[in-house]
């Protein structure tokens, strides 16, 4: 696909990766993109994501914003605790006062 602006192909690939890793469908992403005043229809967004057609930089950025906002709404992932965290958690109230 011919890039419409510098790094367009890289942005498309990274948007695709974010969508895939987050488990969103193109329809979910498009609906949020459209609610942010996106002007490209769902089929064109799907074609863009498949590398079949370019989109203007502004629309690509709006699509990226939509994906990022959807990611922000996901429940936080489990974090790995540090040893200090576990020590504090298992010490209880009296153990915390001893420090």
ABEGO torsion letter per residue (X at the ends): XBBABBGAAAAAAAAAAAAAAAGBBAAAAAAAAAAAGBABBAAAAAAAAAGABBBBAAAAAAAAAAAAAAAAABBBBBBBBBAAAAAAAAAEAAAAAAX
